[in-house]
Each structure stands twice: as C-alpha cells, then as structure tokens.
Amino acid sequence: MQMHLVLGPLAALIAGILILVMPRLLNYIVAIYLILIGLAGLFPALMGGPMGP
C-alpha cells in the first residue's frame, strides 16, 4: 500500500487546527499566504514557471 502525501490539504488541515486553538494566528497565516502569492505572481520563475514572455 502506498501513501501519497498531498501538501495542500495537509497544510490546510494543520492551519485550520492552529486557527481554532489560537485565533490570532489567522492574521499571520493570511499575511504569509498573500505574500507568497504576490511573490509568485511577480516572479513566476521562482515557482517553476516559464521564463520570459
């Protein structure tokens, strides 16, 4: 039997549990998410996207 680790749902589950335990953590999680998405949009090569137009 093989186990496939899926990072997205696992991260969402852990973040959800942490938010339930420490609601103020939501601010930091959202801020980090927005920063990462913004960087991925500005520099697609960092996220493995195509380089150039």
PyMOL Python script that loads the backbone (N, CA, C, O; Angstrom):
from pymol import cmd

cmd.read_pdbstr("""\
ATOM      1  N   MET A   1       0.842  -1.188   0.000  1.00  0.00           N
ATOM      2  CA  MET A   1       0.000   0.000   0.000  1.00  0.00           C
ATOM      3  C   MET A   1       0.883   1.246   0.000  1.00  0.00           C
ATOM      4  O   MET A   1       1.814   1.360   0.797  1.00  0.00           O
ATOM      5  N   GLN A   2       0.582   2.169  -0.895  1.00  0.00           N
ATOM      6  CA  GLN A   2       1.370   3.392  -0.975  1.00  0.00           C
ATOM      7  C   GLN A   2       0.608   4.543  -0.331  1.00  0.00           C
ATOM      8  O   GLN A   2      -0.612   4.650  -0.456  1.00  0.00           O
ATOM      9  N   MET A   3       1.348   5.396   0.355  1.00  0.00           N
ATOM     10  CA  MET A   3       0.767   6.619   0.905  1.00  0.00           C
ATOM     11  C   MET A   3       1.253   7.787   0.082  1.00  0.00           C
ATOM     12  O   MET A   3       2.456   7.951  -0.122  1.00  0.00           O
ATOM     13  N   HIS A   4       0.334   8.595  -0.391  1.00  0.00           N
ATOM     14  CA  HIS A   4       0.688   9.788  -1.153  1.00  0.00           C
ATOM     15  C   HIS A   4       0.480  10.990  -0.254  1.00  0.00           C
ATOM     16  O   HIS A   4      -0.630  11.235   0.219  1.00  0.00           O
ATOM     17  N   LEU A   5       1.541  11.736  -0.019  1.00  0.00           N
ATOM     18  CA  LEU A   5       1.457  12.937   0.797  1.00  0.00           C
ATOM     19  C   LEU A   5       1.009  14.091  -0.083  1.00  0.00           C
ATOM     20  O   LEU A   5       1.691  14.458  -1.040  1.00  0.00           O
ATOM     21  N   VAL A   6      -0.132  14.656   0.245  1.00  0.00           N
ATOM     22  CA  VAL A   6      -0.655  15.795  -0.501  1.00  0.00           C
ATOM     23  C   VAL A   6      -0.463  17.013   0.395  1.00  0.00           C
ATOM     24  O   VAL A   6      -1.065  17.120   1.463  1.00  0.00           O
ATOM     25  N   LEU A   7       0.383  17.919  -0.058  1.00  0.00           N
ATOM     26  CA  LEU A   7       0.806  19.036   0.788  1.00  0.00           C
ATOM     27  C   LEU A   7      -0.294  20.065   1.020  1.00  0.00           C
ATOM     28  O   LEU A   7      -0.435  20.561   2.137  1.00  0.00           O
ATOM     29  N   GLY A   8      -1.070  20.397   0.004  1.00  0.00           N
ATOM     30  CA  GLY A   8      -2.099  21.429   0.138  1.00  0.00           C
ATOM     31  C   GLY A   8      -3.144  21.111   1.198  1.00  0.00           C
ATOM     32  O   GLY A   8      -3.332  21.903   2.122  1.00  0.00           O
ATOM     33  N   PRO A   9      -3.831  19.972   1.090  1.00  0.00           N
ATOM     34  CA  PRO A   9      -4.839  19.640   2.103  1.00  0.00           C
ATOM     35  C   PRO A   9      -4.251  19.433   3.496  1.00  0.00           C
ATOM     36  O   PRO A   9      -4.889  19.766   4.495  1.00  0.00           O
ATOM     37  N   LEU A  10      -3.053  18.890   3.565  1.00  0.00           N
ATOM     38  CA  LEU A  10      -2.417  18.697   4.866  1.00  0.00           C
ATOM     39  C   LEU A  10      -2.099  20.044   5.515  1.00  0.00           C
ATOM     40  O   LEU A  10      -2.322  20.218   6.713  1.00  0.00           O
ATOM     41  N   ALA A  11      -1.587  20.987   4.746  1.00  0.00           N
ATOM     42  CA  ALA A  11      -1.298  22.321   5.267  1.00  0.00           C
ATOM     43  C   ALA A  11      -2.585  23.020   5.696  1.00  0.00           C
ATOM     44  O   ALA A  11      -2.604  23.707   6.718  1.00  0.00           O
ATOM     45  N   ALA A  12      -3.669  22.851   4.920  1.00  0.00           N
ATOM     46  CA  ALA A  12      -4.942  23.466   5.270  1.00  0.00           C
ATOM     47  C   ALA A  12      -5.487  22.886   6.570  1.00  0.00           C
ATOM     48  O   ALA A  12      -6.029  23.617   7.399  1.00  0.00           O
ATOM     49  N   LEU A  13      -5.345  21.580   6.750  1.00  0.00           N
ATOM     50  CA  LEU A  13      -5.823  20.940   7.977  1.00  0.00           C
ATOM     51  C   LEU A  13      -5.054  21.436   9.190  1.00  0.00           C
ATOM     52  O   LEU A  13      -5.651  21.776  10.211  1.00  0.00           O
ATOM     53  N   ILE A  14      -3.741  21.476   9.081  1.00  0.00           N
ATOM     54  CA  ILE A  14      -2.919  21.952  10.193  1.00  0.00           C
ATOM     55  C   ILE A  14      -3.216  23.414  10.495  1.00  0.00           C
ATOM     56  O   ILE A  14      -3.323  23.795  11.660  1.00  0.00           O
ATOM     57  N   ALA A  15      -3.351  24.235   9.458  1.00  0.00           N
ATOM     58  CA  ALA A  15      -3.653  25.656   9.657  1.00  0.00           C
ATOM     59  C   ALA A  15      -5.018  25.821  10.313  1.00  0.00           C
ATOM     60  O   ALA A  15      -5.177  26.660  11.199  1.00  0.00           O
ATOM     61  N   GLY A  16      -5.998  25.037   9.895  1.00  0.00           N
ATOM     62  CA  GLY A  16      -7.328  25.116  10.494  1.00  0.00           C
ATOM     63  C   GLY A  16      -7.322  24.765  11.964  1.00  0.00           C
ATOM     64  O   GLY A  16      -7.979  25.429  12.767  1.00  0.00           O
ATOM     65  N   ILE A  17      -6.588  23.732  12.324  1.00  0.00           N
ATOM     66  CA  ILE A  17      -6.499  23.340  13.736  1.00  0.00           C
ATOM     67  C   ILE A  17      -5.804  24.421  14.545  1.00  0.00           C
ATOM     68  O   ILE A  17      -6.239  24.757  15.646  1.00  0.00           O
ATOM     69  N   LEU A  18      -4.720  24.967  13.997  1.00  0.00           N
ATOM     70  CA  LEU A  18      -3.999  26.025  14.722  1.00  0.00           C
ATOM     71  C   LEU A  18      -4.860  27.273  14.892  1.00  0.00           C
ATOM     72  O   LEU A  18      -4.792  27.939  15.925  1.00  0.00           O
ATOM     73  N   ILE A  19      -5.673  27.594  13.878  1.00  0.00           N
ATOM     74  CA  ILE A  19      -6.550  28.761  13.977  1.00  0.00           C
ATOM     75  C   ILE A  19      -7.608  28.539  15.044  1.00  0.00           C
ATOM     76  O   ILE A  19      -7.963  29.476  15.760  1.00  0.00           O
ATOM     77  N   LEU A  20      -8.115  27.327  15.164  1.00  0.00           N
ATOM     78  CA  LEU A  20      -9.084  27.035  16.222  1.00  0.00           C
ATOM     79  C   LEU A  20      -8.462  27.193  17.600  1.00  0.00           C
ATOM     80  O   LEU A  20      -9.109  27.682  18.526  1.00  0.00           O
ATOM     81  N   VAL A  21      -7.204  26.777  17.737  1.00  0.00           N
ATOM     82  CA  VAL A  21      -6.523  26.854  19.032  1.00  0.00           C
ATOM     83  C   VAL A  21      -6.090  28.283  19.332  1.00  0.00           C
ATOM     84  O   VAL A  21      -6.242  28.756  20.459  1.00  0.00           O
ATOM     85  N   MET A  22      -5.549  28.974  18.326  1.00  0.00           N
ATOM     86  CA  MET A  22      -5.045  30.339  18.505  1.00  0.00           C
ATOM     87  C   MET A  22      -5.605  31.229  17.402  1.00  0.00           C
ATOM     88  O   MET A  22      -4.969  31.374  16.357  1.00  0.00           O
ATOM     89  N   PRO A  23      -6.787  31.835  17.605  1.00  0.00           N
ATOM     90  CA  PRO A  23      -7.428  32.620  16.534  1.00  0.00           C
ATOM     91  C   PRO A  23      -6.580  33.784  16.005  1.00  0.00           C
ATOM     92  O   PRO A  23      -6.729  34.156  14.841  1.00  0.00           O
ATOM     93  N   ARG A  24      -5.708  34.362  16.811  1.00  0.00           N
ATOM     94  CA  ARG A  24      -4.877  35.469  16.333  1.00  0.00           C
ATOM     95  C   ARG A  24      -3.886  35.013  15.283  1.00  0.00           C
ATOM     96  O   ARG A  24      -3.350  35.833  14.538  1.00  0.00           O
ATOM     97  N   LEU A  25      -3.634  33.703  15.214  1.00  0.00           N
ATOM     98  CA  LEU A  25      -2.714  33.158  14.231  1.00  0.00           C
ATOM     99  C   LEU A  25      -3.235  33.349  12.812  1.00  0.00           C
ATOM    100  O   LEU A  25      -2.457  33.336  11.857  1.00  0.00           O
ATOM    101  N   LEU A  26      -4.545  33.525  12.669  1.00  0.00           N
ATOM    102  CA  LEU A  26      -5.154  33.706  11.345  1.00  0.00           C
ATOM    103  C   LEU A  26      -4.535  34.893  10.613  1.00  0.00           C
ATOM    104  O   LEU A  26      -4.301  34.821   9.407  1.00  0.00           O
ATOM    105  N   ASN A  27      -4.269  35.973  11.325  1.00  0.00           N
ATOM    106  CA  ASN A  27      -3.660  37.155  10.697  1.00  0.00           C
ATOM    107  C   ASN A  27      -2.324  36.810  10.050  1.00  0.00           C
ATOM    108  O   ASN A  27      -2.051  37.229   8.925  1.00  0.00           O
ATOM    109  N   TYR A  28      -1.496  36.053  10.751  1.00  0.00           N
ATOM    110  CA  TYR A  28      -0.178  35.705  10.236  1.00  0.00           C
ATOM    111  C   TYR A  28      -0.281  34.730   9.065  1.00  0.00           C
ATOM    112  O   TYR A  28       0.454  34.854   8.085  1.00  0.00           O
ATOM    113  N   ILE A  29      -1.185  33.769   9.165  1.00  0.00           N
ATOM    114  CA  ILE A  29      -1.338  32.790   8.088  1.00  0.00           C
ATOM    115  C   ILE A  29      -1.794  33.477   6.806  1.00  0.00           C
ATOM    116  O   ILE A  29      -1.264  33.206   5.729  1.00  0.00           O
ATOM    117  N   VAL A  30      -2.773  34.363   6.922  1.00  0.00           N
ATOM    118  CA  VAL A  30      -3.269  35.080   5.741  1.00  0.00           C
ATOM    119  C   VAL A  30      -2.185  35.990   5.170  1.00  0.00           C
ATOM    120  O   VAL A  30      -2.022  36.075   3.953  1.00  0.00           O
ATOM    121  N   ALA A  31      -1.449  36.667   6.042  1.00  0.00           N
ATOM    122  CA  ALA A  31      -0.389  37.560   5.576  1.00  0.00           C
ATOM    123  C   ALA A  31       0.696  36.786   4.833  1.00  0.00           C
ATOM    124  O   ALA A  31       1.140  37.215   3.768  1.00  0.00           O
ATOM    125  N   ILE A  32       1.122  35.668   5.375  1.00  0.00           N
ATOM    126  CA  ILE A  32       2.157  34.863   4.718  1.00  0.00           C
ATOM    127  C   ILE A  32       1.651  34.336   3.384  1.00  0.00           C
ATOM    128  O   ILE A  32       2.381  34.345   2.393  1.00  0.00           O
ATOM    129  N   TYR A  33       0.399  33.876   3.354  1.00  0.00           N
ATOM    130  CA  TYR A  33      -0.190  33.376   2.111  1.00  0.00           C
ATOM    131  C   TYR A  33      -0.204  34.465   1.037  1.00  0.00           C
ATOM    132  O   TYR A  33       0.187  34.224  -0.105  1.00  0.00           O
ATOM    133  N   LEU A  34      -0.656  35.665   1.410  1.00  0.00           N
ATOM    134  CA  LEU A  34      -0.732  36.753   0.441  1.00  0.00           C
ATOM    135  C   LEU A  34       0.652  37.164  -0.064  1.00  0.00           C
ATOM    136  O   LEU A  34       0.820  37.474  -1.244  1.00  0.00           O
ATOM    137  N   ILE A  35       1.628  37.163   0.823  1.00  0.00           N
ATOM    138  CA  ILE A  35       2.989  37.499   0.413  1.00  0.00           C
ATOM    139  C   ILE A  35       3.523  36.463  -0.568  1.00  0.00           C
ATOM    140  O   ILE A  35       4.131  36.825  -1.575  1.00  0.00           O
ATOM    141  N   LEU A  36       3.304  35.182  -0.289  1.00  0.00           N
ATOM    142  CA  LEU A  36       3.787  34.129  -1.184  1.00  0.00           C
ATOM    143  C   LEU A  36       3.098  34.180  -2.542  1.00  0.00           C
ATOM    144  O   LEU A  36       3.746  34.007  -3.575  1.00  0.00           O
ATOM    145  N   ILE A  37       1.783  34.417  -2.547  1.00  0.00           N
ATOM    146  CA  ILE A  37       1.057  34.504  -3.815  1.00  0.00           C
ATOM    147  C   ILE A  37       1.519  35.734  -4.603  1.00  0.00           C
ATOM    148  O   ILE A  37       1.655  35.676  -5.825  1.00  0.00           O
ATOM    149  N   GLY A  38       1.757  36.831  -3.909  1.00  0.00           N
ATOM    150  CA  GLY A  38       2.250  38.034  -4.572  1.00  0.00           C
ATOM    151  C   GLY A  38       3.624  37.826  -5.184  1.00  0.00           C
ATOM    152  O   GLY A  38       3.878  38.257  -6.308  1.00  0.00           O
ATOM    153  N   LEU A  39       4.510  37.168  -4.450  1.00  0.00           N
ATOM    154  CA  LEU A  39       5.844  36.887  -4.982  1.00  0.00           C
ATOM    155  C   LEU A  39       5.770  35.933  -6.174  1.00  0.00           C
ATOM    156  O   LEU A  39       6.505  36.089  -7.149  1.00  0.00           O
ATOM    157  N   ALA A  40       4.884  34.952  -6.089  1.00  0.00           N
ATOM    158  CA  ALA A  40       4.735  34.009  -7.204  1.00  0.00           C
ATOM    159  C   ALA A  40       4.218  34.727  -8.444  1.00  0.00           C
ATOM    160  O   ALA A  40       4.589  34.373  -9.563  1.00  0.00           O
ATOM    161  N   GLY A  41       3.361  35.738  -8.257  1.00  0.00           N
ATOM    162  CA  GLY A  41       2.850  36.498  -9.388  1.00  0.00           C
ATOM    163  C   GLY A  41       3.891  37.426  -9.985  1.00  0.00           C
ATOM    164  O   GLY A  41       3.926  37.626 -11.199  1.00  0.00           O
ATOM    165  N   LEU A  42       4.739  37.994  -9.139  1.00  0.00           N
ATOM    166  CA  LEU A  42       5.762  38.909  -9.622  1.00  0.00           C
ATOM    167  C   LEU A  42       6.952  38.180 -10.244  1.00  0.00           C
ATOM    168  O   LEU A  42       7.539  38.651 -11.218  1.00  0.00           O
ATOM    169  N   PHE A  43       7.292  37.053  -9.684  1.00  0.00           N
ATOM    170  CA  PHE A  43       8.463  36.309 -10.141  1.00  0.00           C
ATOM    171  C   PHE A  43       8.078  34.862 -10.438  1.00  0.00           C
ATOM    172  O   PHE A  43       8.385  33.971  -9.646  1.00  0.00           O
ATOM    173  N   PRO A  44       7.411  34.614 -11.564  1.00  0.00           N
ATOM    174  CA  PRO A  44       6.962  33.253 -11.873  1.00  0.00           C
ATOM    175  C   PRO A  44       8.097  32.237 -11.969  1.00  0.00           C
ATOM    176  O   PRO A  44       7.876  31.047 -11.747  1.00  0.00           O
ATOM    177  N   ALA A  45       9.298  32.684 -12.295  1.00  0.00           N
ATOM    178  CA  ALA A  45      10.426  31.749 -12.400  1.00  0.00           C
ATOM    179  C   ALA A  45      10.758  31.124 -11.057  1.00  0.00           C
ATOM    180  O   ALA A  45      11.283  30.012 -11.005  1.00  0.00           O
ATOM    181  N   LEU A  46      10.457  31.827  -9.965  1.00  0.00           N
ATOM    182  CA  LEU A  46      10.718  31.266  -8.632  1.00  0.00           C
ATOM    183  C   LEU A  46       9.857  30.049  -8.370  1.00  0.00           C
ATOM    184  O   LEU A  46      10.273  29.147  -7.642  1.00  0.00           O
ATOM    185  N   MET A  47       8.668  30.001  -8.945  1.00  0.00           N
ATOM    186  CA  MET A  47       7.728  28.922  -8.702  1.00  0.00           C
ATOM    187  C   MET A  47       7.777  27.857  -9.807  1.00  0.00           C
ATOM    188  O   MET A  47       6.889  27.008  -9.886  1.00  0.00           O
ATOM    189  N   GLY A  48       8.795  27.899 -10.647  1.00  0.00           N
ATOM    190  CA  GLY A  48       8.968  26.885 -11.683  1.00  0.00           C
ATOM    191  C   GLY A  48       8.215  27.178 -12.967  1.00  0.00           C
ATOM    192  O   GLY A  48       8.060  26.290 -13.805  1.00  0.00           O
ATOM    193  N   GLY A  49       7.749  28.395 -13.138  1.00  0.00           N
ATOM    194  CA  GLY A  49       7.027  28.756 -14.355  1.00  0.00           C
ATOM    195  C   GLY A  49       7.968  29.069 -15.498  1.00  0.00           C
ATOM    196  O   GLY A  49       9.187  29.047 -15.331  1.00  0.00           O
ATOM    197  N   PRO A  50       7.408  29.358 -16.654  1.00  0.00           N
ATOM    198  CA  PRO A  50       8.252  29.685 -17.820  1.00  0.00           C
ATOM    199  C   PRO A  50       8.928  31.043 -17.635  1.00  0.00           C
ATOM    200  O   PRO A  50       8.390  31.936 -16.981  1.00  0.00           O
ATOM    201  N   MET A  51      10.077  31.174 -18.204  1.00  0.00           N
ATOM    202  CA  MET A  51      10.812  32.435 -18.115  1.00  0.00           C
ATOM    203  C   MET A  51      10.592  33.232 -19.389  1.00  0.00           C
ATOM    204  O   MET A  51      10.576  32.675 -20.486  1.00  0.00           O
ATOM    205  N   GLY A  52      10.426  34.513 -19.239  1.00  0.00           N
ATOM    206  CA  GLY A  52      10.257  35.389 -20.390  1.00  0.00           C
ATOM    207  C   GLY A  52       8.831  35.421 -20.904  1.00  0.00           C
ATOM    208  O   GLY A  52       7.989  34.639 -20.462  1.00  0.00           O
ATOM    209  N   PRO A  53       8.553  36.337 -21.854  1.00  0.00           N
ATOM    210  CA  PRO A  53       7.184  36.461 -22.382  1.00  0.00           C
ATOM    211  C   PRO A  53       6.807  35.349 -23.340  1.00  0.00           C
ATOM    212  O   PRO A  53       5.689  35.331 -23.856  1.00  0.00           O
TER     213      PRO A  53
END
""", "prot")
cmd.dss("prot")
cmd.show_as("cartoon", "prot")
cmd.util.cbc("prot")
cmd.orient("prot")
